[in-house]
Amino acid sequence: MSSSLQQQRSPGTGLGKRRLGVPALVFMIIAASAPLTVVAGGVTSNYAVTGLTGIPLSFIVLGAVLLLFTVGYSAMSRQIHNAGAFYAYIARGLGKPAGVGAAWVALMAYNAMQIGIYGMFGFALSSFISGLTGAEPAWWLCALAGWVVVAVLGVNKVDLSARVLGTVVALEFLVVIVYDLLSVAGAPEGISAASLAPSGLFTAGVGAALAFSIAAFMGFESGAIYNEEVKDPRNTARRATFIAIMIIAGFYAFSAWAMSVGEGDSRVIARSAELGPDLVFVFLAERVPAWAVDLSSLLFVTSLLAALVAFHNVVARYFFALGREGVLPPALAATSRRTQAPVVGSLAQSGIAAVVLVAFAAAGNGSEAGPLFPVVTLFTWLTNMGAFGLVLLMALTSFAVVGYLGRHGADCSTWTRLLAPTTAGIALMALFAVIVANFDVLIGLEEAGTLGWLLPVIVLAPGLIGMLWALELRRRRPKVYAGIGYGGEAGEPAGEPTREAAVPPRS
């Protein structure tokens, strides 16, 4: 079986090795969270929808939970180097059927997150062009322009993406830092820590606030997905993930606090509801030259583009990992000789995105939502679907860490192999329940409706189908089944029946 898999792959020799260091990987992780988009769009939406002043504290709380998660997650990443991180970890910790089910949920969730961002990107680019020239290009034309850029970067060397994303993320941080400093300097009601008080968060609406804020962290776990392409597989992803979480949590908490101070604690909720994402740019327009506001608006667009590239790369590598092991068609494991990019997986993701974009473009023709159609549908629906699925996968991965390190982590401390991942798993399952309970609110429904249960089902159904497919593989293709979760280690082929027993425990 392994020889046939090799024959069906492209002439490529695998993913590019030793390309990424810690700084490059940190930038790629943070790019997925789109800092300027989170501050301008996510934080304002959180204030407006929940009516809570404690939004800054929500980032600190979630950052603490995700740091706990990363203790075990990073320990797994040191032992298992696989481009399908959640998939491989859950397969090795909770069993192969659970791993394949998780992989299919991951494909659905990451695709939803990536494609959903095209909705906001198309709207933002169209608005930017309209503001500069007066022309009003259709959102879907703008989205397709971004799609072309993402598709090209996706089949090129991963370090090219890293350089592009690094530049964009650095400029995003600069804009948000300027906004933060101006907000604190203005402080119409004085410098206050009211938005950091627990009473401002832990009250009615806390569930929705946490559900909104967790979306800002999505993509932080992608460091382990690049473990086959980093300079030091045992340490690069681990260090980059810890650094990224601390930066994300601290930066967003500070920015949300600065927004509250800059608008005034008594006014920030009303101003967020009134202006939405424009709040940041309206604030800047009153204090900086017009060209600086235009530049900030452009960086809002490139922020979204950076997130599109980051999530595209993640999906492409999941396709690669599953194709390499024969769980999906082996052709998906094709890589380019020139760039070592997972070219077929990348093209597959681009194809899926194109189909969905065309469908939403057709559905939005003549919609009552007007220019906001891609934001209130494509962006809102799909990104929340993605966050829904990824939180579940993180919870399952936490318990997989306990299962795997309980057998193979004798040299790990009790904190690493048991206490931290168990605590994180329980907290993440509670957060998942909160997202389920508030899903109607997250997608903008005023009352419970069909979409409130249909969209989560679309994410979860592939998981059940994937588990059934794994059981079918066990019956019909036992060599493929035996290799599930092992394809990325030391370049060994998938499908060796005794692989699981043959792999010695690693420290």
N, C-alpha and C positions, 0 to 999 in steps of 0.2 A: 504493500500500500504506500509506503513512504517513497519508493521510487516513482510510482505513478504520480504522486503529488508533485514531486520535483519536476517531472517532465511537463506538467501542465502549467508550471509557473513561467513567468516571463524570463528573458535572459538575465534579468537583474540578479544580484548576489545577496539581496536582503536590504534592510534599512541601513542608512548611513551610520557608521560607527564613529564614536569619539568626536562628535561635532559640537555638542552643547556643554557649556560650563554652567556654574551656578548662576551668574548674573543673567546670561541669556535665558535660562530656564525660568528665572524669577519674572523676567519681563513677559515671557510667553504666558505664564500663569496669570499674571495681573492683567494682561491684555484681554483675556477671556472675560474678566469682570467689568471691563470698560469703565475706568474711573470717572471720566467726565459724564458718561451716560448715567452712572449710578447716582452721582451727586445731583445732576440737573433733573433727571427723570425719576429715579428710584426713591431718593430721599423726599423730594417734594410730594410724590404720590403717596408715600407712607404717611407723612404729616396730614395730607388732605383727606385720605380715605379713613384712617384710624382715628383721627382727632386727638392723638396722644402727643404729649410733648417729650416723652422719653425715648424718642427714636435713636439718639446717640448711644444710649445705654444698650439698646438692642444689639448693636454691632459688637460691643464689648462682651455681652453674654454669649452671643453666637461664636465669637472668636475663641472664647474659652472652651466651648464645647468642641469646636473643630480642632483646636490644639490637642485636646484629649484624644480625639479620633486619630490625629496624625501620629501620635505616639506609637500605636499598634500598626497603623497603615505604613508608616515609614520603616518599621521593623520588617514588615512583609516585603517591602520594596527592596530591601537589602538582600533578601533571600530569593525572591522570585522576580526575574527580569522579563517582563512580558508586555507587549504593546496593548494588550487587552486587560489592563490592570484589574478593574473590578471583576471582570470575567474570570481571570486566572486565580485571583485571591479567593473568590467565593467557591470556585470549583475545587481548589485545594483544601479549603477549610470546611465547607459545608456539603461537598459532594458534587460530582460532575453534572447531574441533572439541574441542581440549583445554579451551577455556574453557567450553563448554557442558557437557562431561563434569564439569569441576570444579564448575560451578554445581549440578548434580544431586547430586554428592557432598556439597556444602555444605548443600544443603537437607536431605538425609538426616542429616548429622552434627549440624547445629544443632537440627533437630527432635528427634533422639534425646537430645541434651544437655538440651534444655528439658523434654521430656516425662519423661525419667528423673528429673529433680529433683522432680517431683510425688510420686514414691514416697517420698522422704525427707520431703518437706513433709507429706504425709498422715499418715505415722507420727509425726512430731514434733508436729504439732498435736494429734493424737489423744492422745498421751502427756501433753502439756501440759494439756489439758482434763481428762484422767483424774486427774492429780496435784492439780488445783485443786478439782474437783467430785466425783470418784469415778465419774462417768459415763465410759463407754468407747465413744465414737462410732467407727464403722467408718472405717478409714483413707481409703477411697475417698470417703466423704462429706466428710471434711476436705479431701481433694485437690480435690474439685469446688467447695468453697467458695473455695479459692485460685484455681481456674480462672475463676470468675466475676469476681474482682477483676482478674486478669490480662487477661481479655477486655475489660473496661470500660476499663482504662488503655490497652490496645492501640489502641483506636479514638479516643482523645483526643489532645490536643496533646502532642508529644514533650517539651515543656518541663514539662508536668505530671508525666510519668514521671520526668524528671530531678530535679524537686523532691522527689518521694516517695523516690526512690532515694538522693538526697543525704542526706536525714534519716536513713534506715535505716542507710546505710553509716557515717555519723558515729557513731551510737549503737553499732554493731558494733565499730568501732575503740575506742571508749571501754571497752567490756567487755573486749576482748582486752588492751588496755593495762593495765587494772587487774589482770587475771590475770597478765600478764607481770611487772609490778612486784612483785606478791605472791610470785610464784615466785622471782624473783631475791633478794628480801628473805629468803625462807625458807631456800633452799639447804641442805638437810640434809647434803650432802656437800661444801659449800663451792662458791664460784664457780669454774667450770672451763671451759676451752675445748676439752675433749676431743671434743665433738660437732662441732667445726669442723675437726678433723684430717682430712687426706685419707685416712688409713688407715681411718677409720671409714666412708667411703663407697666408695672405689675398691677393692672386694673382691667376693667372690661375693655376688650380690644387688643390685649397683649398678644393673643394668638395670631391675629391678622398682622400685627406689627412684626412679629418674628417671621411670619411666612413671607412678608414682603422683603425683609432684610436679608433672609438667607439667599435670595436670588443674587445678591451682590457678591456672594462668595463662590458662585457656581463657576467651575473651571479650576478651582484651587487644587483639586485632586489630580489634575492632568499631568502633574510632574512625573508621576510614576509611569504614565503611558509612554513617556520618552526615554525610559530607562535603557532601552537597547541602543539609544543614540547619544547618550551622555558620555562625558569624558571619564567619569568615575561612577560606574553603576551602583556601587555600594553606598555612596555618600551624596552624590550630586542631587538626586531627586529628593532625598530626605532633607538636606539642608535647604534646598530651594523652596520646598513646601512649607517648612516652618517659617522661613523668612517671609514668604508671600502672605501667609495667614496673618502674621503679626503686622505687616505693612497694611494689608487690606483692612483689618479690624481697626487698627489705630487711626489710619488715615480717614476712613469713612466716619468713624465716631467723632473725630475732631471736626470734620467738614460739616456733619449734621449739627454739631454743637455750634459751630461758627454761623451756620445759616440761622439758627434760632436766635443767636446774639445779634446778628446783623439785621434781622427783620424785627426783633423784639419778641420775647417769649409769649407775650399776649397776642401777637399778630401773625406769627409764623404759620399757624394752621390756616387761618383765613387767607393769607397771601398765597400759600401753596395751592389752596383750592381755587383761587381766582386765576393764577397765572400758570400753574403747572410747571413743566420744564422751562418755560420762558422766564421764570422767576430769577434764575441765575443771570440770564443775559440782560434782562431789564435792569437788574441791580448793577451789572457792570456798565451798561450803557450810560448810567447816570454818573459814572465815576472815571471812566477811561475813554480814550479817543475812539472814534467810530471804527477805525481800522482794527483796533484791538478786539472790538466786539465781533467784527466780521471774522477775524482770525479764530476767535473762540467758537463761533458758530461752525466754522469749517472743521475745527478740531473735534467738535461734537460728532460730525459726520465721520471723520477718520477714526474716532473712538469706536464707533459701531463697526466700521470696516475691520479694525483690528480684532474685535471680538468675533466677527464672522470668520476670519482667517484662523484664529485660535481654535474655535470649535470645529471648523472644517478639518483641520489636521487631526483632531481627536477622533472624529468619525472615520476618517480614512485609515487610521491605525487600528481601530476596532475591526473594520472590514479585513484588513491585512491579517490580523491575528487569527480571526475565525477562518479565513480562507487557508492560511498556512496549516491549520490543524485539520482541515477537511470538514469542519462543522458547517461551513458555508462553501459554495463552489471554490475550488482551489485557484481558479483564475484571479480571485480577489487578492491573492498573495503576491501578485506580480509587482515587481519593483523595476525602476529605471536603472539601467547600467550607468548612465551619466550622472543622475542626481540622487540615486538610491531612495527616491520618494516612493511611497506605496501608490503607484500611478493608477492602477485599476480601482483601488479603493477610493482614491481621490476623485476619479471620474464618476464613480458610482454615486458618491455623495453629491457631486455637482449635478448629476442627472436627476436625482430625487428632488433636489432643491428647485431645479428648473420646472419640473412638473407641478410642484406645489405652487410656485409663483404664478405660473400660467393659470392654474385653477382659481387662485384668489383674485387675479387680475380680471378674469371673466366674471367671477361672482360679485366683484365690487363695482362693476359697470352700472352706473345709475343709482348706486346705493344712497340712502338717505344720510348716511354718515359723511358723505362728501369726501374731502381730502383726508379726513381722519380715519377712513375705512381701514387702511392697512395697520394703523396703530391699535384701534379698538378690537380688531379681529385677529389678523395674522400675528402681530407682535404679542398682544396680551394673551391670547389663547395658547399659542405654541410655547412661549417662554415659560409660562406657568406650568404647562404640561411637562416641560423639561425639568424644571426645578422639583416638581412632584416626584418624578421618577428617580432623579439623582439623590434626593434625600433618602428615599427607600433603599437605594443601592448602598449608600454610605452606612446606613444602619445595619444592613445585612453583612457588609464587609467587616464591620466592627465585631460581629459575632463570629465571622469566618476567621478573623485574627485569633480569637480565643481558641477556636477549634484547631487551627493549624499550629500555632505556637505552643499549644498544650502538648503537641506531639513532637514538634521539631525545634522548640525554642528553649531547650534546657539551660542555655547560657544567658537567656534573657531574664530580667528581673520580674518578680511577681507583678510589679506596677506595669511593666511593658506588655506582658503576655496575658494578664487577666484584669487587673483593676481598671486601668485607663480605658481599654477597649470596651469592657463591659459597661462602665459608666457612660461612655460615649454612645454605645449602642442603645441603651435605655433612653438617653436624652434625645437621640435622633429619632427613635420610634415615637416618642412623645411629640416631637416636632412634626413628624409625618402625620400623626393623628390631627394635629392642629391645622396643617395644610388641608387635609381632607375636610375638616369641619368648616373651614373658611374658603373653600375653593370657589364658591359662588361669588364671594366678595372679591377675590383675587382677579377673576376674569370680568368683573364689572357688572354682574347681574344684580338687579335691585331685589329680586326674590328668587327662590330656588327654581331651577329650570332644567331642561334636558341636558344642556351643555355641562351643567355642574357635575353630572355623573358620567356623561358620555366621554368627555375628554380624558379623565383619569382611566376609564376602562380601556381607551385606545392605547394608553401607555402600558397598562398591566397585562392586557390580553396576550401580547407577544411573549411575555414571561412564561405563561402557562403553556403556550404552544412550543416554546423553546425547551421546556422540561420534557414534554412529550416527545419532541424530536430527539433529545438526548437518549431517552429510553429506547427509541427506535434504532438509534445508532448502536446502542449496546447489544441489541438483538441481531441487527443485520450487518453491522460493520464494527466488530469488537476492537479491531486494531485502531481505528479512528477514535473510538470511545476511550480506549486506554490512554491515548495521548492528549486528551482534553486538559488544558491548563498548563501543558508543559512545552508548547511549541517555541517559546522564546528563549529557552535556556541553552546557553552554550552552542546555539545554532543546530541542535540536534533535531532530526526530523520527527514529526508527529507520527503516532501510530504504533509505537512499540508496545506490545501487550504487557510487558513487565516493567514498563517505564516507572510506574509509581513506586514499585518496590525497589527499583534500581537507584533512585535518586537519594543520595545520602543526606541526612539533615545538615543544614548549613547554619552557621552562627550569624 
